[in-house]
Amino acid sequence: MSGFYRRALSKIERLTAEQCRELIVSASGEIFRLETVLNSLPSGILVCNEKHFLITANKSALRLLPLGQSESSLYREPLWQLVPEQYAVFFKQTLQNGDRVLEHEMEIESQGHNRLLSISVYPLVDRKRITGSLVYIEDITEKRNREIQLRRAENLASLTTLAAGVAHEIKNPLGSISIHLQLLQKSAKIEQPNALIDKYFGILNEEVDRLNRIVVDFLFAVRPMTLDLRKENINPIITEIAEFIKTELEQSNIHLLLELDEKLPPALIDERCMKQVFLNLIKNAKSAMPTGGLLTIAAMEADNEIRISICDTGIGISEENLKKIFEPYFTTRDNGTGLGLTLVYKIIREHQGEISVESREGGGTNFEILLPVYRKERRMIAYNSSEQKTELK
């Protein structure tokens, strides 16, 4: 179509007023169609001229990239002066150098949530001359989350293959060691009571118990789970766990706040397993607030899902560690096993739910759990083909 308009423009002097009017109407229709296509794309498109001023921006680009200007003033400055300061250097260097950049990842805070964008920049070349740039913006947050979830599932699968046999081989000798330690301790007390020997035996017993707990957690993480799913309201479970751990939190100068929707619908859950989930997450939050703080547990319904958030005001998690926290054996604690959050992840997935985390260093952490709302199955009326049909007259 562009060839048609080029030929028409070359003959503009010979066109009549009516032909010029038809040409303008036709061109306007093409421009409107192009704008409609651009604004319908889920990805962002920015087009800059050779001076790097913005000349076209579709709706997705304005939604994804915070340009920080009113729409009327967007086209009066170079692109790098429109974006937040932390992104300006990338756009300035790329556009001024005429570089071609593919899938440069950039984290953007939008409406209180962190979004991961993939930015590609292509020079616009016409007759061997760069006449501007095209910036392609794609929101890859969900894609990256799916990749992380797939990697977690693969890790759990590999853990299952490796762990079952090894754990059993360790658990049996541990049981034997524990029994013989107790026998030796009793024998030593009878023959020659000694406080120092008792101390050493106590340390040995504690270490054996700790190893046994690790093996038990290990087996729980790798074995297929058999859930006792029942229609339950999650609020009483949260309240019970909160009451159980409230004194411990108060001793650590942590204030516990519950924000539970009284009209919360039920879900199909295993009460014992969900208590373990909440207890693990609350203990993690306690560890993240060594000098005290606020722990908020909220539950509400949204989009046919039960949303449970466990939010602390603690030290937060670094971006590097945030990607690993659900992986087996990853821990930042000196005495941690690295299986606590792996178990939490597994339990939630077994409930057909999702768990995600948002955090930044020094800014606290928020775990969000999504569980499907219980819906009673609808029974369809069976159709009996043998029944005689009544003829309508």
C-alpha positions in Angstrom: 0.0 0.0 0.0 2.9 2.4 0.7 3.9 2.1 -3.0 0.5 3.3 -4.0 0.8 6.4 -1.9 4.4 7.1 -3.1 3.1 7.0 -6.7 0.1 9.2 -5.8 2.3 11.8 -4.1 4.7 11.9 -7.1 1.6 13.0 -9.2 0.0 15.3 -6.7 0.1 18.3 -8.9 -2.0 16.6 -11.5 -4.7 15.3 -9.1 -8.0 17.1 -8.9 -9.4 18.4 -5.6 -11.8 15.4 -5.4 -8.9 13.0 -6.0 -6.9 14.6 -3.3 -9.8 14.4 -0.9 -10.2 10.7 -1.7 -6.5 10.1 -1.2 -6.5 11.8 2.2 -9.6 9.8 3.3 -7.9 6.6 2.2 -4.7 7.4 3.9 -6.6 8.3 7.1 -8.3 5.0 7.0 -5.0 3.2 6.7 -3.5 5.2 9.6 -6.6 4.4 11.8 -6.3 0.7 10.9 -2.6 0.7 11.8 -3.2 2.5 15.1 -5.9 -0.1 15.9 -3.5 -2.9 15.2 -0.8 -1.3 17.4 -3.1 -0.6 20.3 -4.5 -4.2 20.2 -1.0 -5.7 20.7 -0.3 -7.0 24.2 3.3 -5.9 23.8 4.5 -2.4 23.9 5.7 -0.5 20.8 7.6 2.8 20.9 8.9 4.5 17.8 11.5 7.3 17.9 12.7 9.6 15.2 16.4 10.2 14.4 16.6 12.8 17.2 15.3 10.1 19.5 12.0 11.9 20.2 9.0 9.7 20.7 6.7 9.8 17.7 4.5 6.7 18.3 3.5 4.8 21.4 0.8 2.2 21.7 -1.4 1.7 24.7 0.5 -1.3 26.0 3.8 0.6 26.0 2.3 3.4 28.0 0.9 0.8 30.5 4.1 -1.2 30.8 6.8 1.5 30.9 6.4 4.4 33.3 7.1 7.4 31.1 6.2 9.9 33.9 4.8 12.6 31.5 1.4 13.7 30.4 0.4 12.4 27.0 0.6 15.8 25.4 4.2 16.3 26.5 5.4 12.8 25.6 6.6 13.8 22.1 8.7 16.9 23.0 11.8 15.2 24.6 14.2 12.4 23.9 13.0 9.0 25.2 15.6 8.7 28.0 14.3 11.9 29.6 10.8 10.4 29.8 11.7 7.2 31.7 12.7 7.0 35.4 16.3 7.8 36.1 17.5 4.3 36.7 16.6 3.3 33.1 17.7 6.5 31.4 21.3 5.4 30.9 20.4 2.2 29.0 18.0 4.1 26.6 20.4 7.0 26.1 23.4 4.8 25.2 21.5 2.4 23.1 19.6 5.0 21.0 22.6 7.4 20.6 24.9 4.6 19.5 22.2 3.1 17.1 22.7 -0.3 18.8 20.5 -3.3 18.2 19.6 -4.8 21.6 17.6 -8.1 22.1 15.7 -9.0 25.2 17.3 -6.7 27.7 15.6 -7.5 31.0 14.5 -4.7 33.2 12.5 -4.8 36.5 9.8 -2.1 36.8 7.6 -1.3 39.7 4.0 -0.8 38.5 1.0 -0.2 40.7 2.8 -1.6 43.8 4.0 -4.8 42.0 7.3 -5.6 40.4 7.1 -6.6 36.8 9.9 -8.0 34.7 10.1 -6.5 31.2 12.1 -7.7 28.2 13.2 -4.7 26.1 14.4 -5.0 22.5 15.7 -2.0 20.5 15.9 -2.1 16.6 17.3 0.8 14.5 14.9 1.9 11.7 16.9 1.9 8.5 15.7 3.6 5.3 17.9 3.7 2.2 21.0 2.7 4.3 20.4 5.5 6.8 19.2 5.2 10.4 16.0 7.2 10.6 15.0 6.3 14.1 14.5 3.4 16.5 11.8 0.9 17.4 11.5 -0.2 21.0 9.7 -3.5 21.6 8.5 -4.1 25.2 7.2 -7.5 26.5 6.0 -8.3 30.0 7.7 -11.6 30.8 6.8 -11.7 34.5 4.3 -14.6 34.2 6.6 -16.5 31.7 9.5 -16.3 34.2 7.3 -17.4 37.1 6.2 -20.4 35.0 9.9 -21.2 34.3 10.6 -21.0 38.1 7.7 -23.2 38.9 8.7 -25.8 36.3 12.3 -25.8 37.7 10.9 -26.3 41.2 8.8 -29.2 40.0 11.8 -30.7 38.3 13.9 -30.3 41.5 11.2 -32.0 43.5 11.1 -34.9 41.0 14.8 -35.4 41.1 14.8 -35.1 44.9 12.2 -37.9 45.0 14.3 -40.2 42.9 17.4 -39.6 44.9 16.1 -39.4 48.4 13.8 -42.3 49.3 16.5 -45.0 49.3 19.2 -42.8 50.9 16.8 -41.6 53.7 15.8 -45.1 54.6 19.4 -46.2 54.7 20.3 -43.4 57.1 17.2 -43.7 59.3 17.7 -47.3 60.4 21.3 -46.8 61.6 20.3 -43.6 63.4 17.6 -45.5 65.3 20.2 -48.1 66.4 22.7 -45.4 67.4 20.0 -43.7 69.5 19.1 -46.8 71.3 22.7 -47.8 72.1 23.5 -44.3 73.3 20.6 -44.4 75.8 21.9 -47.8 77.0 25.4 -46.5 77.4 24.1 -43.5 79.3 22.2 -45.6 81.7 25.1 -47.9 82.2 27.5 -45.0 82.9 25.1 -43.5 85.5 25.0 -46.8 87.4 28.7 -47.6 87.3 30.2 -44.1 87.7 27.9 -41.0 87.8 29.7 -38.1 86.1 28.3 -34.7 85.1 30.7 -34.2 82.3 29.9 -37.6 80.7 26.2 -36.8 81.0 26.8 -33.5 79.2 28.5 -35.3 76.3 25.8 -37.9 76.1 23.2 -35.1 76.0 25.0 -33.5 73.1 25.2 -36.8 71.2 21.5 -37.5 71.8 20.6 -34.0 70.6 22.6 -34.4 67.4 21.0 -37.8 66.7 17.6 -36.3 67.2 18.4 -33.4 64.9 19.6 -35.8 62.2 16.5 -37.9 62.6 14.3 -34.8 62.2 16.1 -33.9 59.0 15.6 -37.5 57.6 11.9 -37.3 58.6 11.5 -34.0 56.8 13.4 -35.4 53.9 11.1 -38.4 53.6 8.0 -36.2 53.9 9.3 -34.0 51.1 9.8 -36.9 48.6 7.0 -39.3 49.4 3.7 -38.9 47.5 1.3 -37.2 49.9 -2.1 -38.6 50.9 -4.3 -35.7 51.9 -7.4 -36.0 54.0 -9.3 -33.3 52.1 -12.3 -31.9 53.8 -14.5 -28.8 53.3 -13.1 -26.4 55.8 -13.0 -22.7 56.6 -9.5 -21.5 56.7 -10.1 -18.8 59.3 -10.3 -21.1 62.4 -7.1 -22.8 61.4 -5.3 -19.5 61.1 -6.7 -18.4 64.4 -5.7 -21.6 66.2 -2.1 -21.3 64.9 -2.0 -17.6 65.8 -3.1 -18.4 69.4 -0.6 -21.2 69.6 2.4 -19.0 68.6 1.3 -15.7 69.9 3.2 -15.8 73.2 6.4 -16.8 71.4 6.0 -13.8 69.0 5.3 -11.4 71.9 8.5 -12.5 73.6 10.3 -11.5 70.4 8.6 -8.1 70.3 6.5 -9.1 67.3 2.9 -7.8 67.0 0.5 -10.2 65.3 -2.4 -8.7 63.3 -5.1 -10.9 61.8 -7.3 -9.5 58.9 -9.7 -12.4 58.2 -12.8 -12.0 56.0 -15.7 -13.3 58.1 -17.6 -14.3 54.9 -14.7 -16.3 53.6 -16.0 -19.4 51.6 -14.8 -22.9 52.4 -12.0 -24.8 50.6 -11.0 -28.4 50.3 -8.0 -28.7 52.6 -6.1 -31.1 54.8 -6.2 -29.3 58.2 -3.0 -30.9 59.5 -0.9 -30.0 56.5 -2.2 -26.5 56.3 -1.3 -25.9 59.9 2.2 -27.0 59.1 2.3 -24.5 56.2 1.2 -21.6 58.4 3.5 -22.6 61.2 6.5 -22.8 58.9 5.8 -19.4 57.3 5.2 -17.7 60.7 8.4 -19.1 62.1 10.3 -17.8 59.0 8.7 -14.4 59.5 9.8 -14.5 63.2 13.4 -15.3 62.1 13.3 -12.4 59.7 12.4 -9.9 62.5 15.2 -10.4 65.1 14.5 -7.0 66.7 10.7 -7.2 66.5 8.1 -5.9 64.0 4.7 -6.4 62.6 3.3 -9.7 61.3 0.1 -9.5 59.3 -2.0 -12.5 58.3 -4.9 -11.8 56.0 -7.4 -14.0 54.2 -10.0 -12.9 51.7 -11.8 -14.1 48.6 -10.9 -12.7 45.1 -11.7 -14.1 41.7 -13.1 -17.4 43.0 -9.9 -18.0 45.0 -9.0 -17.7 48.6 -6.0 -15.4 49.0 -3.9 -15.7 52.2 -1.0 -13.4 52.8 1.6 -13.6 55.5 3.4 -10.3 55.5 6.3 -9.3 57.8 8.3 -6.1 58.2 11.6 -7.9 58.6 15.0 -7.8 56.9 13.7 -9.0 53.5 15.2 -11.3 51.0 17.8 -10.4 48.3 16.7 -10.7 44.7 19.3 -13.5 44.1 17.9 -15.6 47.0 14.3 -14.8 46.2 14.6 -17.1 43.1 15.9 -20.0 45.2 13.8 -20.1 48.4 11.5 -22.9 47.4 14.4 -25.1 46.1 15.4 -28.1 48.2 18.4 -27.5 50.6 18.5 -23.8 50.1 18.7 -22.0 53.4 20.3 -18.8 54.8 20.2 -20.1 58.4 23.2 -21.8 60.1 21.0 -24.6 61.5 18.4 -24.8 58.7 17.7 -27.9 56.6 16.6 -26.1 53.5 13.4 -28.2 53.4 10.9 -26.1 55.2 9.7 -24.0 52.3 10.1 -26.9 49.9 7.5 -28.7 52.1 5.3 -25.6 52.1 5.4 -25.4 48.3 4.6 -29.1 47.9 1.6 -29.0 50.3 0.1 -26.0 48.5 0.6 -27.6 45.1 -1.0 -30.8 46.4 -4.0 -28.6 47.3 -4.2 -27.4 43.6 -3.0 -24.0 44.9 -0.3 -21.5 44.2 2.3 -19.8 46.4 4.3 -16.8 45.5 6.6 -14.4 47.4 7.5 -10.7 47.1 10.3 -9.2 49.0 13.2 -6.7 49.0 16.1 -6.3 51.3 15.1 -4.1 54.2 11.5 -3.9 53.0 9.9 -7.0 54.5 8.5 -10.1 52.9 5.0 -11.1 51.7 4.0 -14.8 51.0 0.7 -15.1 49.2 -1.2 -18.4 49.0 -4.0 -19.0 46.5 -6.4 -21.8 47.1 -9.4 -22.7 45.0 -12.8 -22.0 46.5 -14.9 -25.2 47.2 -17.6 -25.6 44.7 -20.2 -28.3 45.1 -20.4 -30.5 42.0 -23.5 -30.0 39.9 -25.2 -33.2 38.9 -26.7 -33.2 35.4 -30.0 -34.9 34.8 -29.4 -38.1 33.0 -30.9 -38.5 29.6 -32.6 -41.8 29.0 -32.7 -42.5 25.3 -35.1 -45.4 25.8 -37.9 -43.2 27.2 -40.7 -42.7 24.8 -40.9 -39.2 23.3 -44.2 -37.4 23.4 -45.3 -36.1 20.0 -46.4 -32.5 19.9 -49.5 -31.8 17.9 
